[in-house]
Amino acid sequence: SGINAEYGNTHKKKEKKRKINRIFAARRKGKQKKTTKNIRSIHISSKKREKTEEEQTMVNLEKIAHHLFGFPDDYDPIQFVISPFRFISPLTLFNVRVFLCVYVLVIRIWTEDINGEDNNIYFTVLSYWHLLSYLAFVLVISIKMKSWNLKYDDMDFSKPSEFCCSPDTHFTRFCKYLTVSSEVLTSLTMGIVIVFWGLLYDSSKPFVGAELFENISVHGFNALFTLTDLFMCCRKIYPKQICYLLFWLLLYMLSTMIYHHSTSIWVYPFLNYFSPFATGYYIGILVLFVILYYFGYGLQRFRDFLSIKINGERGPVIEMRATPK
């Protein structure tokens, strides 16, 4: 009996010890689970934080891009087909553009027949194609809007037109691309006139006859046509979008270098970066086009000033300023 009692006590102690060990094991397991949960929650929260930071970075980049390259919220494509001066009707503006488009097309075909060579690498020729494409596309916009039917007396310029959409449609995006094209074109055509007649023209060999008419058309009338369009319609030049002009100039310079690498011919002698004055030419031309861009912006502001003086309190320019953003 004594042996049984001792065995029973030993058995109870072992059972008690097992229970205690199980309790401690369960507690340790519970702590591990809690620790794992905490680690997972920290990992998930850090991922969320990283995602939030990435999203905020993207938002900031979008804001910067919109600030540099974007358009104001009240951008309205109707600015292409109406004039800041009430005495120039949308129909008159449409007819003038038809004439300019036909004239530029005829001159381009005629000059190519005279030269008898592929001269599309020249800055003037590319800009002439640029002018032709702008006039053609702006006529497409006019046809889309049926601008010849628009009457100023029936229009309320203090409200966005039916073509002003948010978010952008394919049509409004196309109009914005055309706005950028017109901004660049205004500077290019003025720069071509200055660079050609001031730097490239050899006064010892004056042009005569058809050659004179050709050079006046492509190195003179091109700027006149662009500025005429700027004054006759309400399109704007946005100062912060000069980056598009700089990109265009950089792209052309790179293309001339590639052309020289493949043909050993420089399109224009002053672009030869081996010459001692190359750096001065490159910087000078770049500064010239930047000045002309802001000169075009100044002309647009002067046009708006004249419009307000001529039209008084009623007119597209002064009423469109009240357009809600």
C-alpha positions in Angstrom: 0.0 0.0 0.0 2.9 2.3 0.8 4.4 1.7 -2.6 1.0 2.4 -4.3 0.6 5.6 -2.4 4.1 6.7 -3.4 3.4 5.8 -7.0 0.2 7.7 -7.0 1.8 10.8 -5.6 4.6 10.6 -8.2 2.0 10.2 -11.0 0.0 13.2 -9.7 3.2 15.3 -9.7 4.0 14.3 -13.3 0.5 15.1 -14.4 0.6 18.4 -12.7 4.0 19.2 -14.3 2.6 18.2 -17.7 -0.4 20.5 -17.2 1.9 23.4 -16.2 4.1 22.7 -19.2 1.0 22.7 -21.5 -0.1 26.0 -20.0 3.3 27.6 -20.6 3.4 26.1 -24.1 0.0 27.5 -24.9 1.0 30.9 -23.5 4.2 30.9 -25.6 2.2 29.9 -28.7 -0.3 32.7 -28.1 2.5 35.2 -27.7 4.0 34.0 -31.0 0.7 34.3 -32.8 0.3 37.8 -31.4 3.8 38.7 -32.4 3.2 37.3 -35.9 0.0 39.3 -36.2 1.8 42.4 -35.1 4.6 41.8 -37.6 2.1 41.3 -40.4 0.1 44.4 -39.4 3.3 46.5 -39.3 4.3 45.0 -42.7 0.9 45.8 -44.2 0.8 49.3 -42.8 4.3 50.0 -44.1 3.2 48.8 -47.5 0.2 51.1 -47.3 2.4 53.9 -46.3 4.8 53.3 -49.2 1.8 53.1 -51.6 0.4 56.3 -50.2 3.8 58.0 -50.6 4.1 56.7 -54.2 0.6 58.0 -55.0 1.4 61.4 -53.5 4.6 61.5 -55.6 2.6 60.7 -58.7 0.1 63.4 -57.8 2.9 66.0 -57.3 4.5 65.0 -60.7 1.1 65.4 -62.4 0.7 68.8 -60.9 4.2 69.8 -62.0 3.5 68.5 -65.6 0.2 70.2 -65.7 1.8 73.4 -64.5 4.5 73.3 -67.2 2.8 71.6 -70.1 -0.9 71.7 -69.4 -3.8 74.1 -70.2 -6.0 76.1 -68.0 -9.3 74.5 -66.9 -11.3 77.0 -68.9 -9.6 76.1 -72.2 -12.2 76.4 -74.9 -11.6 75.2 -78.5 -13.9 77.8 -79.9 -11.1 80.3 -79.7 -9.9 79.0 -83.0 -13.0 80.0 -85.0 -14.0 83.3 -83.5 -12.3 86.7 -83.8 -11.4 89.1 -81.0 -12.9 91.8 -83.2 -16.6 91.8 -83.7 -16.3 93.2 -87.2 -14.5 90.0 -88.4 -17.2 87.4 -88.6 -16.4 83.6 -88.2 -17.4 83.3 -91.9 -14.8 85.9 -92.9 -12.1 84.2 -90.8 -12.9 80.9 -92.4 -12.7 82.4 -96.0 -9.3 84.1 -95.2 -7.9 80.8 -93.9 -9.1 78.9 -97.0 -7.3 81.5 -99.2 -4.1 81.3 -97.1 -4.1 77.4 -97.1 -4.5 77.3 -100.9 -1.8 79.9 -101.4 0.7 78.1 -99.2 -0.1 74.8 -100.9 0.4 76.2 -104.4 3.7 77.9 -103.4 5.0 74.7 -101.8 4.3 72.6 -104.9 5.7 75.3 -107.2 8.9 75.8 -105.2 9.5 72.0 -105.2 9.2 71.9 -108.9 11.6 74.8 -109.4 14.3 73.4 -107.0 13.9 69.8 -108.4 15.4 68.3 -105.3 14.4 66.8 -102.0 14.9 69.8 -99.7 12.6 68.8 -96.8 15.6 68.8 -94.4 15.7 72.6 -94.6 14.3 74.5 -91.6 12.3 76.8 -93.9 10.7 74.0 -95.8 9.7 72.1 -92.6 8.2 75.2 -91.2 6.3 75.8 -94.4 4.8 72.3 -94.2 4.1 73.1 -90.5 2.2 76.3 -91.6 0.3 74.3 -94.2 -0.7 71.6 -91.8 -1.9 74.1 -89.2 -4.1 76.0 -91.7 -5.5 72.7 -93.0 -6.3 71.3 -89.5 -7.8 74.6 -88.3 -10.1 74.5 -91.3 -11.1 71.0 -90.2 -12.0 72.4 -86.8 -14.0 75.1 -88.4 -15.9 72.6 -90.4 -16.5 70.5 -87.3 -17.9 73.5 -85.5 -19.7 74.8 -88.6 -18.2 78.2 -87.8 -19.8 80.0 -90.7 -23.2 79.6 -88.9 -21.9 81.3 -85.7 -23.2 84.8 -84.9 -21.7 86.9 -82.2 -25.0 88.4 -81.2 -26.3 84.9 -80.5 -23.3 83.8 -78.4 -22.7 84.2 -74.7 -18.9 84.3 -74.3 -19.2 84.5 -70.5 -20.1 80.8 -70.5 -18.1 77.8 -71.9 -19.2 76.8 -75.4 -20.6 73.4 -76.2 -17.1 72.3 -77.3 -15.6 72.9 -73.9 -15.5 69.5 -72.3 -14.2 68.2 -69.0 -12.7 65.6 -69.0 -11.1 66.0 -72.4 -12.7 64.4 -75.5 -10.6 63.4 -78.5 -11.7 66.6 -80.2 -10.6 68.9 -77.3 -7.3 67.0 -77.1 -6.8 67.6 -80.8 -7.4 71.3 -80.4 -4.9 71.5 -77.6 -2.2 69.8 -79.8 -3.1 72.4 -82.5 -2.7 75.2 -79.9 0.8 73.9 -79.1 1.5 73.7 -82.9 0.4 77.3 -83.4 2.5 78.6 -80.5 5.7 77.0 -81.9 4.8 78.1 -85.5 4.5 81.7 -84.5 8.1 81.8 -83.2 9.5 79.7 -86.0 8.1 81.8 -88.9 9.4 85.1 -87.3 12.8 83.5 -86.6 13.1 82.2 -90.2 12.6 85.7 -91.6 15.3 87.2 -89.2 17.8 84.4 -89.7 17.5 84.1 -93.5 17.6 87.8 -94.4 20.0 88.7 -91.6 22.4 85.8 -91.7 22.0 83.7 -94.8 21.1 86.2 -97.5 24.0 87.2 -99.7 23.3 90.8 -100.8 26.0 90.6 -103.5 23.7 88.1 -105.3 20.2 89.7 -105.2 17.2 87.6 -106.1 15.2 88.6 -109.2 12.0 87.5 -110.8 10.5 84.2 -109.8 13.4 83.5 -107.4 12.6 86.8 -105.5 8.9 86.0 -105.3 9.7 82.4 -104.0 12.0 83.7 -101.3 9.6 86.4 -100.2 6.8 83.9 -100.0 8.7 81.3 -97.9 10.9 83.8 -96.0 8.5 86.6 -95.5 4.8 85.8 -96.2 5.0 82.8 -93.9 5.5 85.1 -90.8 2.9 87.5 -92.2 0.3 84.7 -92.5 1.0 83.4 -89.0 0.7 86.8 -87.4 -2.4 87.6 -89.4 -4.0 84.4 -88.1 -2.9 85.3 -84.5 -4.6 88.7 -84.8 -7.7 87.5 -86.5 -8.7 84.7 -84.1 -8.8 84.3 -80.3 -6.2 81.6 -80.0 -3.7 82.1 -77.2 0.0 81.7 -76.5 0.7 80.3 -73.1 4.1 81.6 -71.7 4.9 78.4 -69.7 4.6 76.2 -72.8 7.9 77.5 -74.3 9.3 74.0 -73.5 7.5 72.7 -76.6 9.5 75.2 -78.8 12.7 74.2 -77.1 12.0 70.5 -77.7 11.3 71.2 -81.4 14.6 73.2 -81.8 16.5 70.4 -80.1 14.9 67.8 -82.3 15.8 69.7 -85.4 19.4 70.2 -84.4 19.8 66.5 -83.7 18.3 65.7 -87.1 20.8 68.0 -88.9 23.7 66.2 -87.1 22.3 62.9 -88.2 22.0 64.2 -91.7 25.6 65.4 -91.6 26.8 62.1 -90.3 25.1 60.2 -93.2 25.9 62.7 -96.0 28.9 64.7 -94.7 26.9 67.9 -95.6 25.7 70.5 -93.2 22.2 71.8 -93.9 23.3 75.3 -92.8 27.0 76.3 -92.5 26.6 77.9 -89.1 25.4 74.6 -87.7 28.8 73.1 -88.1 29.8 72.5 -84.5 33.5 72.1 -85.6 33.7 75.8 -86.5 35.1 78.2 -83.8 31.9 80.2 -83.7 29.5 77.2 -83.5 28.8 77.7 -79.8 27.9 81.4 -80.3 25.6 80.5 -83.2 23.8 77.8 -81.3 23.3 79.9 -78.2 22.4 83.0 -80.2 19.7 81.2 -82.3 18.3 79.6 -79.1 18.0 83.0 -77.4 16.5 84.5 -80.5 13.6 82.0 -80.6 13.0 82.3 -76.9 12.7 86.1 -77.3 10.4 85.6 -80.3 8.1 83.3 -78.4 7.5 85.9 -75.7 7.3 88.6 -78.4 4.4 86.5 -79.9 2.8 86.4 -76.4 3.2 90.2 -76.2 1.5 90.5 -79.6 -1.4 88.3 -78.3 -1.8 90.6 -75.3 -1.7 93.7 -77.5 -4.4 92.1 -79.7 -6.6 91.6 -76.7 -6.0 95.2 -75.6 -7.0 96.5 -79.0 -10.1 94.2 -79.0 -11.3 95.7 -75.6 -10.7 99.2 -76.9 -12.5 98.6 -80.1 -15.3 96.4 -78.9 -15.9 98.2 -75.6 -17.7 96.1 -73.0 -18.9 93.5 -75.4 -16.7 91.2 -77.3 -15.2 87.7 -77.2 -12.0 88.7 -75.3 -13.5 90.6 -72.4 -16.5 88.3 -72.0 -14.3 85.1 -72.2 -12.3 86.4 -69.3 -15.4 86.0 -67.1 -15.6 82.3 -68.0 -15.9 80.3 -64.8 -13.0 78.0 -64.1 
